[in-house]
Amino acid sequence: MPSPATAIICLGSATVADNAGDVSCVTVSAKSKSELATSLQSSAVSASSLSSITIIVKSSELTDAYDSMALAGLVSSLRPGGTVQVKVVGDYASCDLGPVNDSFLLAGLSAESERKEGESRILTARKRDTTAEPASNKSAPIRLNLGGGADGIDDDDIIDEDDLLAEEAAGGVLAPPPAVDAAARAAAAADDCGGRKACDDCTCGRAEKE
């Protein structure tokens, strides 16, 4: 028998139309909060196999029957990019939908929409697709300001991390950073005039040194 693609969980006294002939959908009942997290374990549902999970609950039973922590135990059955819908049936205007939104957050789902459908309110969230191509993590070169150049940076002062890693992989030894001319660096730091000639009214003593 093929594994179902969708699941419907009737929470508390909520019911749904009979779909016994639809082998692609499994319908289960969870009478209480304690049963919600494990409601799919007795069905033929494989890990990461479902495209959607729908939880149906009456608005009058939402507070007593819906467990914000339980949804986290169900998402392992959901494939990446799959959706979870919580359908609150009845006078939803008088009940607090906060526990539903909290459950999306606690389960690591991304809330997508909230819409009205007849006398019901349907809240939808989606499981993040972690199989998508990750963004490039190529690191930018590290710039060391050692003085010199128009902006205080010389090309020789730039270290490319990727080049260092490539050299390590090739030779097994991490290449040392470029040598620093300590004397030149100290002289540049001590030169308050930035290499210019001494001013006519010099007071720092540079005119005497020249």
C-alpha positions as CSV (number, residue, x, y, z in Angstrom):
1,M,0.0,0.0,0.0
2,P,1.5,3.4,-1.0
3,S,2.2,5.9,1.8
4,P,-0.4,8.6,2.2
5,A,0.5,12.1,0.9
6,T,-1.7,14.1,3.2
7,A,-3.1,13.7,6.8
8,I,-6.1,15.0,8.6
9,I,-6.2,15.1,12.4
10,C,-9.6,15.6,14.0
11,L,-9.0,17.0,17.4
12,G,-11.4,16.7,20.3
13,S,-14.9,16.1,19.0
14,A,-14.2,17.6,15.6
15,T,-15.2,15.4,12.6
16,V,-14.6,15.4,8.9
17,A,-16.4,13.8,5.9
18,D,-15.6,10.2,5.3
19,N,-12.7,9.8,2.9
20,A,-12.2,6.0,3.2
21,G,-11.8,5.6,-0.6
22,D,-8.9,8.1,-0.8
23,V,-5.7,6.1,-0.1
24,S,-3.6,9.3,-0.6
25,C,-5.1,10.8,2.6
26,V,-5.1,9.4,6.1
27,T,-7.5,10.6,8.8
28,V,-7.0,10.1,12.5
29,S,-8.5,11.3,15.7
30,A,-6.9,12.8,18.8
31,K,-9.3,13.2,21.6
32,S,-7.0,15.2,23.9
33,K,-3.8,17.3,24.1
34,S,-1.8,14.2,25.1
35,E,-2.8,12.3,22.0
36,L,-2.1,15.1,19.4
37,A,1.7,14.7,19.3
38,T,1.6,11.0,18.7
39,S,-1.6,10.9,16.5
40,L,0.2,9.9,13.3
41,Q,2.4,7.2,14.8
42,S,-0.2,4.5,14.4
43,S,-0.9,5.3,10.8
44,A,1.2,4.2,7.7
45,V,3.0,7.6,7.6
46,S,6.8,7.6,6.8
47,A,9.2,10.4,7.9
48,S,9.2,13.4,5.6
49,S,6.5,11.9,3.4
50,L,3.5,14.2,3.8
51,S,2.9,17.2,1.7
52,S,0.3,18.6,4.2
53,I,-1.1,18.1,7.6
54,T,-4.5,19.5,8.5
55,I,-5.7,19.7,12.1
56,I,-9.4,20.4,12.6
57,V,-10.6,21.6,16.0
58,K,-13.7,23.3,17.3
59,S,-13.3,26.9,18.5
60,S,-15.0,25.9,21.8
61,E,-12.4,23.2,22.4
62,L,-9.2,25.0,21.2
63,T,-8.0,26.0,24.6
64,D,-8.6,22.6,26.2
65,A,-7.6,20.3,23.3
66,Y,-4.9,22.1,21.3
67,D,-1.3,21.8,22.6
68,S,1.1,24.3,21.3
69,M,4.0,22.0,22.0
70,A,2.5,19.0,20.2
71,L,2.9,20.2,16.6
72,A,6.7,19.9,16.9
73,G,6.2,16.1,17.2
74,L,4.3,16.0,13.9
75,V,6.5,18.0,11.6
76,S,9.0,15.1,11.2
77,S,6.3,13.5,9.0
78,L,6.2,16.6,6.8
79,R,8.4,16.8,3.7
80,P,10.5,20.0,3.2
81,G,8.2,22.7,1.8
82,G,5.1,20.9,3.1
83,T,2.3,22.8,4.9
84,V,0.4,22.6,8.1
85,Q,-3.1,23.9,8.4
86,V,-5.1,24.4,11.6
87,K,-8.8,24.8,10.9
88,V,-10.7,26.3,13.8
89,V,-14.4,25.5,13.3
90,G,-17.2,27.7,14.8
91,D,-17.2,31.0,16.5
92,Y,-13.4,31.7,16.2
93,A,-13.9,35.4,16.9
94,S,-14.5,34.7,20.6
95,C,-11.4,32.4,21.0
96,D,-7.8,33.1,21.3
97,L,-5.8,31.9,18.2
98,G,-2.5,32.7,19.9
99,P,-1.7,29.0,20.8
100,V,-1.9,28.1,17.1
101,N,0.6,30.8,16.1
102,D,2.8,29.8,19.1
103,S,2.8,26.2,17.9
104,F,4.0,27.3,14.4
105,L,6.9,29.1,16.0
106,L,7.8,26.3,18.4
107,A,7.7,23.7,15.6
108,G,10.1,25.8,13.4
109,L,7.5,26.5,10.8
110,S,7.1,29.8,8.8
111,A,3.6,31.2,9.2
112,E,2.1,32.0,5.8
113,S,-1.6,33.0,6.0
114,E,-4.8,33.2,7.9
115,R,-8.1,33.2,6.1
116,K,-11.8,32.8,6.6
117,E,-13.6,29.9,5.1
118,G,-17.3,29.9,5.8
119,E,-17.7,29.6,9.6
120,S,-14.1,28.5,10.0
121,R,-10.7,30.2,10.3
122,I,-7.7,28.5,8.7
123,L,-4.2,29.3,9.7
124,T,-1.4,28.0,7.4
125,A,2.3,27.5,8.0
126,R,5.1,25.9,5.9
127,K,8.1,23.7,6.8
128,R,11.3,25.3,5.6
129,D,13.1,23.6,2.7
130,T,16.6,23.0,4.1
131,T,17.5,21.1,0.9
132,A,17.7,24.2,-1.2
133,E,21.0,25.3,-2.5
134,P,22.8,27.2,0.3
135,A,24.0,30.7,-0.4
136,S,27.7,31.1,-1.2
137,N,29.8,31.3,1.9
138,K,33.0,32.5,0.2
139,S,34.6,34.8,2.6
140,A,35.8,38.3,1.7
141,P,39.5,39.1,2.0
142,I,40.7,40.4,5.4
143,R,42.0,43.9,5.1
144,L,44.7,45.0,7.6
145,N,45.4,48.7,7.9
146,L,49.2,48.9,8.2
147,G,49.5,52.4,6.8
148,G,50.3,53.6,3.3
149,G,48.3,54.1,0.2
150,A,45.7,56.8,-0.4
151,D,43.2,55.2,2.0
152,G,45.8,53.7,4.4
153,I,45.6,50.3,2.7
154,D,48.2,48.7,0.4
155,D,47.4,45.8,-1.9
156,D,50.1,43.8,-0.2
157,D,48.3,44.1,3.1
158,I,45.2,42.1,1.9
159,I,45.0,38.5,3.0
160,D,42.6,36.2,1.1
161,E,41.3,33.5,3.4
162,D,40.5,31.2,0.5
163,D,44.0,31.4,-0.8
164,L,45.3,30.4,2.6
165,L,43.0,27.4,2.8
166,A,43.9,26.3,-0.7
167,E,47.6,26.4,0.2
168,E,46.9,24.4,3.3
169,A,45.0,21.8,1.3
170,A,47.8,21.5,-1.3
171,G,50.8,21.4,1.0
172,G,49.4,20.5,4.3
173,V,50.9,23.7,5.9
174,L,49.1,26.9,6.4
175,A,50.9,29.7,4.7
176,P,52.2,32.5,7.1
177,P,50.8,36.0,6.7
178,P,52.8,38.6,4.8
179,A,55.8,40.0,6.7
180,V,55.3,43.4,8.2
181,D,58.0,46.1,8.1
182,A,57.9,47.2,11.7
183,A,60.3,50.1,11.2
184,A,58.3,51.5,8.3
185,R,55.1,51.0,10.3
186,A,56.5,52.9,13.3
187,A,57.8,55.7,11.1
188,A,54.4,56.1,9.4
189,A,52.7,56.2,12.8
190,A,55.0,58.8,14.1
191,D,54.7,61.0,11.0
192,D,51.9,63.4,12.0
193,C,52.3,65.3,8.7
194,G,51.5,62.3,6.6
195,G,54.6,62.6,4.5
196,R,54.2,66.3,3.5
197,K,56.8,69.0,3.9
198,A,57.0,70.9,7.1
199,C,54.6,73.8,7.4
200,D,56.0,77.4,7.3
201,D,54.9,77.9,10.9
202,C,55.8,74.4,12.0
203,T,55.5,73.8,15.7
204,C,56.0,70.0,15.8
205,G,59.7,70.0,15.2
206,R,59.6,68.5,11.7
207,A,61.1,71.6,10.2
208,E,64.2,71.2,12.4
209,K,64.5,67.5,11.4
210,E,64.5,68.5,7.7
